[in-house]
Amino acid sequence: MKRSFKPWFPKHKGPLPDRRVLEMAAARELLFTWEANQNKEAIDKMLAKMDKVYGQGAEERIRQYMREIRRNERVA
C-alpha cells in the first residue's frame, strides 16, 4: 500500500561531517595496526589507498588525525 505522504526529515545545512568522521575512524584503525605490527610499509600502502577513497589530501589529513589521537587519547 502506498503512503499518501512523505515523512519530513530536517535538511543538513553546511558541509557534511561524514568524511571527517570516516577519516578519523580510518586513522584510529591505522594507529591500532601500527601499534600492533610496527610495519611502516603496510601503513603507507593503506594510506595511499585512502586517497582514492576519501579524495585528494586524505593521506595528510589521516596522518594528522593519527597524531592527534596518539597525543590526546593515549595515556602513556
N, CA, C, O and CB atoms as a CASP TS submission, in Angstrom:
PFRMAT TS
TARGET T0000
AUTHOR 0000-0000-0000
METHOD Language model
MODEL 1
PARENT N/A
ATOM      1  N   MET     1       0.842  -1.182   0.000  1.00  0.00           N
ATOM      2  CA  MET     1       0.000   0.000   0.000  1.00  0.00           C
ATOM      3  C   MET     1       0.890   1.249   0.000  1.00  0.00           C
ATOM      4  O   MET     1       1.831   1.352   0.787  1.00  0.00           O
ATOM      5  CB  MET     1      -0.959  -0.004   1.225  1.00  0.00           C
ATOM      6  N   LYS     2       0.589   2.161  -0.862  1.00  0.00           N
ATOM      7  CA  LYS     2       1.388   3.373  -0.997  1.00  0.00           C
ATOM      8  C   LYS     2       0.947   4.420   0.025  1.00  0.00           C
ATOM      9  O   LYS     2      -0.241   4.664   0.233  1.00  0.00           O
ATOM     10  CB  LYS     2       1.276   3.936  -2.425  1.00  0.00           C
ATOM     11  N   ARG     3       1.961   5.030   0.657  1.00  0.00           N
ATOM     12  CA  ARG     3       1.638   6.089   1.617  1.00  0.00           C
ATOM     13  C   ARG     3       1.299   7.373   0.880  1.00  0.00           C
ATOM     14  O   ARG     3       1.863   7.672  -0.173  1.00  0.00           O
ATOM     15  CB  ARG     3       2.811   6.325   2.593  1.00  0.00           C
ATOM     16  N   SER     4       0.381   8.114   1.441  1.00  0.00           N
ATOM     17  CA  SER     4      -0.045   9.353   0.791  1.00  0.00           C
ATOM     18  C   SER     4       0.827  10.538   1.183  1.00  0.00           C
ATOM     19  O   SER     4       0.621  11.638   0.669  1.00  0.00           O
ATOM     20  CB  SER     4      -1.489   9.648   1.133  1.00  0.00           C
ATOM     21  N   PHE     5       1.780  10.351   2.064  1.00  0.00           N
ATOM     22  CA  PHE     5       2.637  11.455   2.477  1.00  0.00           C
ATOM     23  C   PHE     5       4.080  10.972   2.581  1.00  0.00           C
ATOM     24  O   PHE     5       4.360   9.778   2.686  1.00  0.00           O
ATOM     25  CB  PHE     5       2.161  12.047   3.825  1.00  0.00           C
ATOM     26  N   LYS     6       4.961  11.927   2.547  1.00  0.00           N
ATOM     27  CA  LYS     6       6.383  11.629   2.739  1.00  0.00           C
ATOM     28  C   LYS     6       6.780  12.149   4.116  1.00  0.00           C
ATOM     29  O   LYS     6       6.413  13.266   4.481  1.00  0.00           O
ATOM     30  CB  LYS     6       7.274  12.276   1.602  1.00  0.00           C
ATOM     31  N   PRO     7       7.515  11.364   4.876  1.00  0.00           N
ATOM     32  CA  PRO     7       7.945  11.859   6.187  1.00  0.00           C
ATOM     33  C   PRO     7       8.915  13.028   6.023  1.00  0.00           C
ATOM     34  O   PRO     7       9.662  13.091   5.047  1.00  0.00           O
ATOM     35  CB  PRO     7       8.604  10.726   7.008  1.00  0.00           C
ATOM     36  N   TRP     8       8.898  13.936   6.970  1.00  0.00           N
ATOM     37  CA  TRP     8       9.763  15.106   6.916  1.00  0.00           C
ATOM     38  C   TRP     8      11.056  14.812   7.659  1.00  0.00           C
ATOM     39  O   TRP     8      11.030  14.351   8.800  1.00  0.00           O
ATOM     40  CB  TRP     8       9.059  16.344   7.513  1.00  0.00           C
ATOM     41  N   PHE     9      12.173  15.075   7.023  1.00  0.00           N
ATOM     42  CA  PHE     9      13.477  14.949   7.640  1.00  0.00           C
ATOM     43  C   PHE     9      14.156  16.307   7.571  1.00  0.00           C
ATOM     44  O   PHE     9      14.086  16.983   6.544  1.00  0.00           O
ATOM     45  CB  PHE     9      14.333  13.845   6.946  1.00  0.00           C
ATOM     46  N   PRO    10      14.816  16.715   8.658  1.00  0.00           N
ATOM     47  CA  PRO    10      15.493  18.017   8.605  1.00  0.00           C
ATOM     48  C   PRO    10      16.633  17.996   7.596  1.00  0.00           C
ATOM     49  O   PRO    10      17.364  17.013   7.483  1.00  0.00           O
ATOM     50  CB  PRO    10      16.029  18.404   9.994  1.00  0.00           C
ATOM     51  N   LYS    11      16.768  19.083   6.875  1.00  0.00           N
ATOM     52  CA  LYS    11      17.854  19.216   5.894  1.00  0.00           C
ATOM     53  C   LYS    11      19.117  19.655   6.607  1.00  0.00           C
ATOM     54  O   LYS    11      19.088  20.522   7.480  1.00  0.00           O
ATOM     55  CB  LYS    11      17.483  20.227   4.772  1.00  0.00           C
ATOM     56  N   HIS    12      20.223  19.045   6.221  1.00  0.00           N
ATOM     57  CA  HIS    12      21.509  19.425   6.800  1.00  0.00           C
ATOM     58  C   HIS    12      22.043  20.611   6.016  1.00  0.00           C
ATOM     59  O   HIS    12      22.170  20.554   4.793  1.00  0.00           O
ATOM     60  CB  HIS    12      22.523  18.232   6.782  1.00  0.00           C
ATOM     61  N   LYS    13      22.351  21.668   6.717  1.00  0.00           N
ATOM     62  CA  LYS    13      22.911  22.857   6.071  1.00  0.00           C
ATOM     63  C   LYS    13      24.385  22.950   6.431  1.00  0.00           C
ATOM     64  O   LYS    13      24.753  22.818   7.598  1.00  0.00           O
ATOM     65  CB  LYS    13      22.149  24.154   6.500  1.00  0.00           C
ATOM     66  N   GLY    14      25.210  23.173   5.449  1.00  0.00           N
ATOM     67  CA  GLY    14      26.637  23.269   5.683  1.00  0.00           C
ATOM     68  C   GLY    14      27.354  22.026   5.199  1.00  0.00           C
ATOM     69  O   GLY    14      26.732  21.132   4.624  1.00  0.00           O
ATOM     70  N   PRO    15      28.642  21.962   5.423  1.00  0.00           N
ATOM     71  CA  PRO    15      29.410  20.811   4.942  1.00  0.00           C
ATOM     72  C   PRO    15      29.029  19.546   5.697  1.00  0.00           C
ATOM     73  O   PRO    15      28.748  19.577   6.895  1.00  0.00           O
ATOM     74  CB  PRO    15      30.913  21.072   5.082  1.00  0.00           C
ATOM     75  N   LEU    16      29.026  18.449   4.981  1.00  0.00           N
ATOM     76  CA  LEU    16      28.682  17.185   5.603  1.00  0.00           C
ATOM     77  C   LEU    16      29.852  16.686   6.451  1.00  0.00           C
ATOM     78  O   LEU    16      30.989  16.679   5.981  1.00  0.00           O
ATOM     79  CB  LEU    16      28.298  16.142   4.536  1.00  0.00           C
ATOM     80  N   PRO    17      29.595  16.274   7.676  1.00  0.00           N
ATOM     81  CA  PRO    17      30.676  15.845   8.562  1.00  0.00           C
ATOM     82  C   PRO    17      31.083  14.392   8.351  1.00  0.00           C
ATOM     83  O   PRO    17      31.977  13.901   9.039  1.00  0.00           O
ATOM     84  CB  PRO    17      30.268  16.043   9.992  1.00  0.00           C
ATOM     85  N   ASP    18      30.455  13.706   7.427  1.00  0.00           N
ATOM     86  CA  ASP    18      30.695  12.276   7.257  1.00  0.00           C
ATOM     87  C   ASP    18      32.151  11.959   6.930  1.00  0.00           C
ATOM     88  O   ASP    18      32.727  11.032   7.498  1.00  0.00           O
ATOM     89  CB  ASP    18      29.803  11.734   6.170  1.00  0.00           C
ATOM     90  N   ARG    19      32.745  12.722   6.020  1.00  0.00           N
ATOM     91  CA  ARG    19      34.108  12.419   5.609  1.00  0.00           C
ATOM     92  C   ARG    19      35.072  12.535   6.777  1.00  0.00           C
ATOM     93  O   ARG    19      35.967  11.704   6.931  1.00  0.00           O
ATOM     94  CB  ARG    19      34.540  13.342   4.483  1.00  0.00           C
ATOM     95  N   ARG    20      34.896  13.549   7.591  1.00  0.00           N
ATOM     96  CA  ARG    20      35.779  13.740   8.748  1.00  0.00           C
ATOM     97  C   ARG    20      35.647  12.572   9.720  1.00  0.00           C
ATOM     98  O   ARG    20      36.648  12.068  10.229  1.00  0.00           O
ATOM     99  CB  ARG    20      35.457  15.070   9.466  1.00  0.00           C
ATOM    100  N   VAL    21      34.426  12.147   9.975  1.00  0.00           N
ATOM    101  CA  VAL    21      34.203  11.035  10.905  1.00  0.00           C
ATOM    102  C   VAL    21      34.807   9.749  10.346  1.00  0.00           C
ATOM    103  O   VAL    21      35.435   8.988  11.083  1.00  0.00           O
ATOM    104  CB  VAL    21      32.692  10.845  11.176  1.00  0.00           C
ATOM    105  N   LEU    22      34.621   9.504   9.053  1.00  0.00           N
ATOM    106  CA  LEU    22      35.175   8.298   8.444  1.00  0.00           C
ATOM    107  C   LEU    22      36.702   8.329   8.420  1.00  0.00           C
ATOM    108  O   LEU    22      37.352   7.308   8.646  1.00  0.00           O
ATOM    109  CB  LEU    22      34.637   8.130   7.027  1.00  0.00           C
ATOM    110  N   GLU    23      37.268   9.501   8.147  1.00  0.00           N
ATOM    111  CA  GLU    23      38.728   9.619   8.153  1.00  0.00           C
ATOM    112  C   GLU    23      39.293   9.423   9.549  1.00  0.00           C
ATOM    113  O   GLU    23      40.356   8.822   9.702  1.00  0.00           O
ATOM    114  CB  GLU    23      39.154  10.978   7.607  1.00  0.00           C
ATOM    115  N   MET    24      38.605   9.916  10.568  1.00  0.00           N
ATOM    116  CA  MET    24      39.076   9.713  11.936  1.00  0.00           C
ATOM    117  C   MET    24      38.988   8.239  12.321  1.00  0.00           C
ATOM    118  O   MET    24      39.853   7.734  13.036  1.00  0.00           O
ATOM    119  CB  MET    24      38.262  10.571  12.919  1.00  0.00           C
ATOM    120  N   ALA    25      37.957   7.552  11.857  1.00  0.00           N
ATOM    121  CA  ALA    25      37.840   6.118  12.120  1.00  0.00           C
ATOM    122  C   ALA    25      38.971   5.356  11.424  1.00  0.00           C
ATOM    123  O   ALA    25      39.546   4.431  11.998  1.00  0.00           O
ATOM    124  CB  ALA    25      36.463   5.588  11.646  1.00  0.00           C
ATOM    125  N   ALA    26      39.285   5.744  10.201  1.00  0.00           N
ATOM    126  CA  ALA    26      40.395   5.107   9.481  1.00  0.00           C
ATOM    127  C   ALA    26      41.714   5.383  10.191  1.00  0.00           C
ATOM    128  O   ALA    26      42.568   4.501  10.279  1.00  0.00           O
ATOM    129  CB  ALA    26      40.459   5.609   8.019  1.00  0.00           C
ATOM    130  N   ALA    27      41.886   6.598  10.697  1.00  0.00           N
ATOM    131  CA  ALA    27      43.107   6.941  11.424  1.00  0.00           C
ATOM    132  C   ALA    27      43.235   6.105  12.687  1.00  0.00           C
ATOM    133  O   ALA    27      44.323   5.630  13.014  1.00  0.00           O
ATOM    134  CB  ALA    27      43.124   8.432  11.774  1.00  0.00           C
ATOM    135  N   ARG    28      42.137   5.925  13.393  1.00  0.00           N
ATOM    136  CA  ARG    28      42.164   5.122  14.616  1.00  0.00           C
ATOM    137  C   ARG    28      42.517   3.669  14.290  1.00  0.00           C
ATOM    138  O   ARG    28      43.296   3.036  15.003  1.00  0.00           O
ATOM    139  CB  ARG    28      40.799   5.196  15.344  1.00  0.00           C
ATOM    140  N   GLU    29      41.937   3.151  13.209  1.00  0.00           N
ATOM    141  CA  GLU    29      42.228   1.781  12.785  1.00  0.00           C
ATOM    142  C   GLU    29      43.701   1.628  12.396  1.00  0.00           C
ATOM    143  O   GLU    29      44.351   0.658  12.787  1.00  0.00           O
ATOM    144  CB  GLU    29      41.324   1.383  11.605  1.00  0.00           C
ATOM    145  N   LEU    30      44.219   2.576  11.634  1.00  0.00           N
ATOM    146  CA  LEU    30      45.622   2.513  11.222  1.00  0.00           C
ATOM    147  C   LEU    30      46.568   2.660  12.409  1.00  0.00           C
ATOM    148  O   LEU    30      47.631   2.039  12.442  1.00  0.00           O
ATOM    149  CB  LEU    30      45.916   3.594  10.191  1.00  0.00           C
ATOM    150  N   LEU    31      46.181   3.480  13.382  1.00  0.00           N
ATOM    151  CA  LEU    31      47.015   3.647  14.565  1.00  0.00           C
ATOM    152  C   LEU    31      47.091   2.348  15.366  1.00  0.00           C
ATOM    153  O   LEU    31      48.165   1.974  15.836  1.00  0.00           O
ATOM    154  CB  LEU    31      46.474   4.781  15.443  1.00  0.00           C
ATOM    155  N   PHE    32      45.961   1.660  15.525  1.00  0.00           N
ATOM    156  CA  PHE    32      45.973   0.363  16.201  1.00  0.00           C
ATOM    157  C   PHE    32      46.835  -0.633  15.436  1.00  0.00           C
ATOM    158  O   PHE    32      47.581  -1.405  16.038  1.00  0.00           O
ATOM    159  CB  PHE    32      44.542  -0.180  16.354  1.00  0.00           C
ATOM    160  N   THR    33      46.733  -0.616  14.108  1.00  0.00           N
ATOM    161  CA  THR    33      47.542  -1.516  13.287  1.00  0.00           C
ATOM    162  C   THR    33      49.021  -1.201  13.454  1.00  0.00           C
ATOM    163  O   THR    33      49.845  -2.107  13.573  1.00  0.00           O
ATOM    164  CB  THR    33      47.139  -1.412  11.807  1.00  0.00           C
ATOM    165  N   TRP    34      49.353   0.078  13.461  1.00  0.00           N
ATOM    166  CA  TRP    34      50.747   0.481  13.633  1.00  0.00           C
ATOM    167  C   TRP    34      51.279   0.040  14.992  1.00  0.00           C
ATOM    168  O   TRP    34      52.400  -0.458  15.089  1.00  0.00           O
ATOM    169  CB  TRP    34      50.888   2.000  13.479  1.00  0.00           C
ATOM    170  N   GLU    35      50.474   0.221  16.048  1.00  0.00           N
ATOM    171  CA  GLU    35      50.924  -0.156  17.386  1.00  0.00           C
ATOM    172  C   GLU    35      51.100  -1.665  17.508  1.00  0.00           C
ATOM    173  O   GLU    35      51.957  -2.127  18.261  1.00  0.00           O
ATOM    174  CB  GLU    35      49.934   0.341  18.437  1.00  0.00           C
ATOM    175  N   ALA    36      50.303  -2.435  16.778  1.00  0.00           N
ATOM    176  CA  ALA    36      50.392  -3.898  16.859  1.00  0.00           C
ATOM    177  C   ALA    36      51.553  -4.445  16.031  1.00  0.00           C
ATOM    178  O   ALA    36      52.268  -5.342  16.478  1.00  0.00           O
ATOM    179  CB  ALA    36      49.084  -4.531  16.391  1.00  0.00           C
ATOM    180  N   ASN    37      51.741  -3.906  14.826  1.00  0.00           N
ATOM    181  CA  ASN    37      52.698  -4.503  13.886  1.00  0.00           C
ATOM    182  C   ASN    37      54.004  -3.744  13.734  1.00  0.00           C
ATOM    183  O   ASN    37      55.046  -4.359  13.507  1.00  0.00           O
ATOM    184  CB  ASN    37      52.067  -4.621  12.556  1.00  0.00           C
ATOM    185  N   GLN    38      53.975  -2.420  13.855  1.00  0.00           N
ATOM    186  CA  GLN    38      55.127  -1.554  13.571  1.00  0.00           C
ATOM    187  C   GLN    38      55.616  -1.764  12.132  1.00  0.00           C
ATOM    188  O   GLN    38      56.820  -1.751  11.877  1.00  0.00           O
ATOM    189  CB  GLN    38      56.279  -1.834  14.574  1.00  0.00           C
ATOM    190  N   ASN    39      54.685  -1.957  11.198  1.00  0.00           N
ATOM    191  CA  ASN    39      55.020  -2.218   9.798  1.00  0.00           C
ATOM    192  C   ASN    39      54.724  -0.960   8.979  1.00  0.00           C
ATOM    193  O   ASN    39      53.584  -0.725   8.579  1.00  0.00           O
ATOM    194  CB  ASN    39      54.219  -3.448   9.246  1.00  0.00           C
ATOM    195  N   LYS    40      55.750  -0.164   8.738  1.00  0.00           N
ATOM    196  CA  LYS    40      55.575   1.115   8.046  1.00  0.00           C
ATOM    197  C   LYS    40      55.122   0.938   6.600  1.00  0.00           C
ATOM    198  O   LYS    40      54.324   1.735   6.107  1.00  0.00           O
ATOM    199  CB  LYS    40      56.870   1.902   8.080  1.00  0.00           C
ATOM    200  N   GLU    41      55.616  -0.090   5.912  1.00  0.00           N
ATOM    201  CA  GLU    41      55.246  -0.304   4.506  1.00  0.00           C
ATOM    202  C   GLU    41      53.750  -0.582   4.360  1.00  0.00           C
ATOM    203  O   GLU    41      53.102  -0.067   3.449  1.00  0.00           O
ATOM    204  CB  GLU    41      56.054  -1.469   3.914  1.00  0.00           C
ATOM    205  N   ALA    42      53.214  -1.393   5.255  1.00  0.00           N
ATOM    206  CA  ALA    42      51.783  -1.718   5.197  1.00  0.00           C
ATOM    207  C   ALA    42      50.937  -0.480   5.471  1.00  0.00           C
ATOM    208  O   ALA    42      49.920  -0.266   4.810  1.00  0.00           O
ATOM    209  CB  ALA    42      51.439  -2.828   6.209  1.00  0.00           C
ATOM    210  N   ILE    43      51.346   0.332   6.435  1.00  0.00           N
ATOM    211  CA  ILE    43      50.603   1.556   6.754  1.00  0.00           C
ATOM    212  C   ILE    43      50.658   2.520   5.578  1.00  0.00           C
ATOM    213  O   ILE    43      49.652   3.145   5.243  1.00  0.00           O
ATOM    214  CB  ILE    43      51.170   2.230   8.029  1.00  0.00           C
ATOM    215  N   ASP    44      51.814   2.647   4.950  1.00  0.00           N
ATOM    216  CA  ASP    44      51.937   3.540   3.797  1.00  0.00           C
ATOM    217  C   ASP    44      51.053   3.076   2.640  1.00  0.00           C
ATOM    218  O   ASP    44      50.445   3.903   1.961  1.00  0.00           O
ATOM    219  CB  ASP    44      53.397   3.621   3.341  1.00  0.00           C
ATOM    220  N   LYS    45      50.977   1.770   2.409  1.00  0.00           N
ATOM    221  CA  LYS    45      50.107   1.247   1.348  1.00  0.00           C
ATOM    222  C   LYS    45      48.643   1.541   1.653  1.00  0.00           C
ATOM    223  O   LYS    45      47.884   1.939   0.769  1.00  0.00           O
ATOM    224  CB  LYS    45      50.315  -0.267   1.175  1.00  0.00           C
ATOM    225  N   MET    46      48.250   1.340   2.917  1.00  0.00           N
ATOM    226  CA  MET    46      46.861   1.607   3.310  1.00  0.00           C
ATOM    227  C   MET    46      46.531   3.093   3.165  1.00  0.00           C
ATOM    228  O   MET    46      45.441   3.456   2.723  1.00  0.00           O
ATOM    229  CB  MET    46      46.614   1.148   4.762  1.00  0.00           C
ATOM    230  N   LEU    47      47.477   3.938   3.539  1.00  0.00           N
ATOM    231  CA  LEU    47      47.244   5.380   3.415  1.00  0.00           C
ATOM    232  C   LEU    47      47.162   5.810   1.953  1.00  0.00           C
ATOM    233  O   LEU    47      46.403   6.722   1.625  1.00  0.00           O
ATOM    234  CB  LEU    47      48.355   6.159   4.124  1.00  0.00           C
ATOM    235  N   ALA    48      47.922   5.174   1.078  1.00  0.00           N
ATOM    236  CA  ALA    48      47.842   5.501  -0.346  1.00  0.00           C
ATOM    237  C   ALA    48      46.461   5.149  -0.899  1.00  0.00           C
ATOM    238  O   ALA    48      45.941   5.850  -1.767  1.00  0.00           O
ATOM    239  CB  ALA    48      48.940   4.758  -1.135  1.00  0.00           C
ATOM    240  N   LYS    49      45.873   4.071  -0.400  1.00  0.00           N
ATOM    241  CA  LYS    49      44.525   3.701  -0.828  1.00  0.00           C
ATOM    242  C   LYS    49      43.480   4.688  -0.320  1.00  0.00           C
ATOM    243  O   LYS    49      42.449   4.889  -0.962  1.00  0.00           O
ATOM    244  CB  LYS    49      44.187   2.297  -0.347  1.00  0.00           C
ATOM    245  N   MET    50      43.741   5.302   0.826  1.00  0.00           N
ATOM    246  CA  MET    50      42.782   6.241   1.408  1.00  0.00           C
ATOM    247  C   MET    50      42.598   7.477   0.526  1.00  0.00           C
ATOM    248  O   MET    50      41.522   8.076   0.516  1.00  0.00           O
ATOM    249  CB  MET    50      43.238   6.661   2.806  1.00  0.00           C
ATOM    250  N   ASP    51      43.634   7.861  -0.210  1.00  0.00           N
ATOM    251  CA  ASP    51      43.497   8.986  -1.136  1.00  0.00           C
ATOM    252  C   ASP    51      42.435   8.696  -2.190  1.00  0.00           C
ATOM    253  O   ASP    51      41.684   9.590  -2.580  1.00  0.00           O
ATOM    254  CB  ASP    51      44.840   9.293  -1.810  1.00  0.00           C
ATOM    255  N   LYS    52      42.372   7.451  -2.650  1.00  0.00           N
ATOM    256  CA  LYS    52      41.366   7.080  -3.651  1.00  0.00           C
ATOM    257  C   LYS    52      39.968   7.075  -3.057  1.00  0.00           C
ATOM    258  O   LYS    52      39.001   7.432  -3.730  1.00  0.00           O
ATOM    259  CB  LYS    52      41.682   5.709  -4.243  1.00  0.00           C
ATOM    260  N   VAL    53      39.860   6.672  -1.798  1.00  0.00           N
ATOM    261  CA  VAL    53      38.547   6.550  -1.167  1.00  0.00           C
ATOM    262  C   VAL    53      38.000   7.901  -0.729  1.00  0.00           C
ATOM    263  O   VAL    53      36.845   8.219  -1.009  1.00  0.00           O
ATOM    264  CB  VAL    53      38.624   5.617   0.028  1.00  0.00           C
ATOM    265  N   TYR    54      38.823   8.710  -0.038  1.00  0.00           N
ATOM    266  CA  TYR    54      38.351   9.942   0.580  1.00  0.00           C
ATOM    267  C   TYR    54      38.751  11.213  -0.159  1.00  0.00           C
ATOM    268  O   TYR    54      38.433  12.311   0.297  1.00  0.00           O
ATOM    269  CB  TYR    54      38.855  10.013   1.966  1.00  0.00           C
ATOM    270  N   GLY    55      39.435  11.088  -1.279  1.00  0.00           N
ATOM    271  CA  GLY    55      39.774  12.264  -2.062  1.00  0.00           C
ATOM    272  C   GLY    55      41.194  12.734  -1.829  1.00  0.00           C
ATOM    273  O   GLY    55      41.911  12.241  -0.958  1.00  0.00           O
ATOM    274  N   GLN    56      41.571  13.704  -2.641  1.00  0.00           N
ATOM    275  CA  GLN    56      42.929  14.218  -2.614  1.00  0.00           C
ATOM    276  C   GLN    56      43.235  14.852  -1.256  1.00  0.00           C
ATOM    277  O   GLN    56      42.417  15.593  -0.711  1.00  0.00           O
ATOM    278  CB  GLN    56      43.138  15.237  -3.743  1.00  0.00           C
ATOM    279  N   GLY    57      44.402  14.560  -0.724  1.00  0.00           N
ATOM    280  CA  GLY    57      44.822  15.122   0.550  1.00  0.00           C
ATOM    281  C   GLY    57      44.401  14.297   1.750  1.00  0.00           C
ATOM    282  O   GLY    57      44.687  14.672   2.887  1.00  0.00           O
ATOM    283  N   ALA    58      43.726  13.181   1.518  1.00  0.00           N
ATOM    284  CA  ALA    58      43.248  12.356   2.632  1.00  0.00           C
ATOM    285  C   ALA    58      44.405  11.770   3.429  1.00  0.00           C
ATOM    286  O   ALA    58      44.321  11.635   4.649  1.00  0.00           O
ATOM    287  CB  ALA    58      42.355  11.230   2.113  1.00  0.00           C
ATOM    288  N   GLU    59      45.486  11.424   2.736  1.00  0.00           N
ATOM    289  CA  GLU    59      46.626  10.828   3.431  1.00  0.00           C
ATOM    290  C   GLU    59      47.178  11.773   4.496  1.00  0.00           C
ATOM    291  O   GLU    59      47.457  11.345   5.615  1.00  0.00           O
ATOM    292  CB  GLU    59      47.727  10.463   2.432  1.00  0.00           C
ATOM    293  N   GLU    60      47.338  13.050   4.159  1.00  0.00           N
ATOM    294  CA  GLU    60      47.865  14.013   5.116  1.00  0.00           C
ATOM    295  C   GLU    60      46.873  14.249   6.258  1.00  0.00           C
ATOM    296  O   GLU    60      47.271  14.358   7.417  1.00  0.00           O
ATOM    297  CB  GLU    60      48.191  15.337   4.414  1.00  0.00           C
ATOM    298  N   ARG    61      45.579  14.327   5.925  1.00  0.00           N
ATOM    299  CA  ARG    61      44.571  14.530   6.971  1.00  0.00           C
ATOM    300  C   ARG    61      44.531  13.339   7.931  1.00  0.00           C
ATOM    301  O   ARG    61      44.449  13.522   9.145  1.00  0.00           O
ATOM    302  CB  ARG    61      43.179  14.749   6.342  1.00  0.00           C
ATOM    303  N   ILE    62      44.589  12.130   7.392  1.00  0.00           N
ATOM    304  CA  ILE    62      44.537  10.939   8.236  1.00  0.00           C
ATOM    305  C   ILE    62      45.791  10.844   9.097  1.00  0.00           C
ATOM    306  O   ILE    62      45.712  10.459  10.263  1.00  0.00           O
ATOM    307  CB  ILE    62      44.380   9.669   7.377  1.00  0.00           C
ATOM    308  N   ARG    63      46.945  11.189   8.536  1.00  0.00           N
ATOM    309  CA  ARG    63      48.176  11.198   9.348  1.00  0.00           C
ATOM    310  C   ARG    63      48.051  12.198  10.495  1.00  0.00           C
ATOM    311  O   ARG    63      48.485  11.924  11.613  1.00  0.00           O
ATOM    312  CB  ARG    63      49.411  11.543   8.472  1.00  0.00           C
ATOM    313  N   GLN    64      47.457  13.356  10.215  1.00  0.00           N
ATOM    314  CA  GLN    64      47.264  14.359  11.269  1.00  0.00           C
ATOM    315  C   GLN    64      46.300  13.850  12.329  1.00  0.00           C
ATOM    316  O   GLN    64      46.535  14.057  13.519  1.00  0.00           O
ATOM    317  CB  GLN    64      46.742  15.678  10.674  1.00  0.00           C
ATOM    318  N   TYR    65      45.220  13.188  11.925  1.00  0.00           N
ATOM    319  CA  TYR    65      44.284  12.605  12.891  1.00  0.00           C
ATOM    320  C   TYR    65      44.991  11.543  13.739  1.00  0.00           C
ATOM    321  O   TYR    65      44.745  11.445  14.941  1.00  0.00           O
ATOM    322  CB  TYR    65      43.061  11.988  12.163  1.00  0.00           C
ATOM    323  N   MET    66      45.867  10.750  13.115  1.00  0.00           N
ATOM    324  CA  MET    66      46.624   9.745  13.865  1.00  0.00           C
ATOM    325  C   MET    66      47.488  10.415  14.934  1.00  0.00           C
ATOM    326  O   MET    66      47.564   9.935  16.065  1.00  0.00           O
ATOM    327  CB  MET    66      47.507   8.906  12.910  1.00  0.00           C
ATOM    328  N   ARG    67      48.137  11.522  14.576  1.00  0.00           N
ATOM    329  CA  ARG    67      48.959  12.250  15.559  1.00  0.00           C
ATOM    330  C   ARG    67      48.102  12.775  16.707  1.00  0.00           C
ATOM    331  O   ARG    67      48.475  12.661  17.874  1.00  0.00           O
ATOM    332  CB  ARG    67      49.703  13.419  14.882  1.00  0.00           C
ATOM    333  N   GLU    68      46.933  13.359  16.359  1.00  0.00           N
ATOM    334  CA  GLU    68      46.052  13.908  17.392  1.00  0.00           C
ATOM    335  C   GLU    68      45.552  12.816  18.325  1.00  0.00           C
ATOM    336  O   GLU    68      45.519  13.006  19.541  1.00  0.00           O
ATOM    337  CB  GLU    68      44.867  14.633  16.754  1.00  0.00           C
ATOM    338  N   ILE    69      45.164  11.683  17.774  1.00  0.00           N
ATOM    339  CA  ILE    69      44.662  10.587  18.596  1.00  0.00           C
ATOM    340  C   ILE    69      45.764  10.076  19.511  1.00  0.00           C
ATOM    341  O   ILE    69      45.537   9.834  20.696  1.00  0.00           O
ATOM    342  CB  ILE    69      44.120   9.445  17.715  1.00  0.00           C
ATOM    343  N   ARG    70      46.953   9.915  18.955  1.00  0.00           N
ATOM    344  CA  ARG    70      48.062   9.409  19.764  1.00  0.00           C
ATOM    345  C   ARG    70      48.434  10.388  20.881  1.00  0.00           C
ATOM    346  O   ARG    70      48.752   9.980  21.998  1.00  0.00           O
ATOM    347  CB  ARG    70      49.281   9.138  18.877  1.00  0.00           C
ATOM    348  N   ARG    71      48.390  11.669  20.565  1.00  0.00           N
ATOM    349  CA  ARG    71      48.776  12.698  21.541  1.00  0.00           C
ATOM    350  C   ARG    71      47.698  12.904  22.618  1.00  0.00           C
ATOM    351  O   ARG    71      48.017  13.071  23.795  1.00  0.00           O
ATOM    352  CB  ARG    71      49.049  14.028  20.820  1.00  0.00           C
ATOM    353  N   ASN    72      46.434  12.890  22.213  1.00  0.00           N
ATOM    354  CA  ASN    72      45.367  13.297  23.119  1.00  0.00           C
ATOM    355  C   ASN    72      44.592  12.137  23.751  1.00  0.00           C
ATOM    356  O   ASN    72      44.087  12.275  24.865  1.00  0.00           O
ATOM    357  CB  ASN    72      44.418  14.172  22.387  1.00  0.00           C
ATOM    358  N   GLU    73      44.491  11.017  23.071  1.00  0.00           N
ATOM    359  CA  GLU    73      43.652   9.942  23.580  1.00  0.00           C
ATOM    360  C   GLU    73      44.427   8.807  24.206  1.00  0.00           C
ATOM    361  O   GLU    73      43.830   7.961  24.871  1.00  0.00           O
ATOM    362  CB  GLU    73      42.812   9.409  22.491  1.00  0.00           C
ATOM    363  N   ARG    74      45.710   8.756  24.024  1.00  0.00           N
ATOM    364  CA  ARG    74      46.514   7.678  24.570  1.00  0.00           C
ATOM    365  C   ARG    74      47.131   8.123  25.900  1.00  0.00           C
ATOM    366  O   ARG    74      47.662   9.228  26.011  1.00  0.00           O
ATOM    367  CB  ARG    74      47.615   7.252  23.565  1.00  0.00           C
ATOM    368  N   VAL    75      47.054   7.259  26.887  1.00  0.00           N
ATOM    369  CA  VAL    75      47.702   7.522  28.171  1.00  0.00           C
ATOM    370  C   VAL    75      48.938   6.638  28.232  1.00  0.00           C
ATOM    371  O   VAL    75      48.842   5.413  28.320  1.00  0.00           O
ATOM    372  CB  VAL    75      46.731   7.249  29.391  1.00  0.00           C
ATOM    373  N   ALA    76      50.081   7.271  28.184  1.00  0.00           N
ATOM    374  CA  ALA    76      51.339   6.503  28.138  1.00  0.00           C
ATOM    375  C   ALA    76      51.868   6.218  29.516  1.00  0.00           C
ATOM    376  O   ALA    76      52.913   5.584  29.657  1.00  0.00           O
ATOM    377  CB  ALA    76      52.391   7.244  27.339  1.00  0.00           C
TER
END
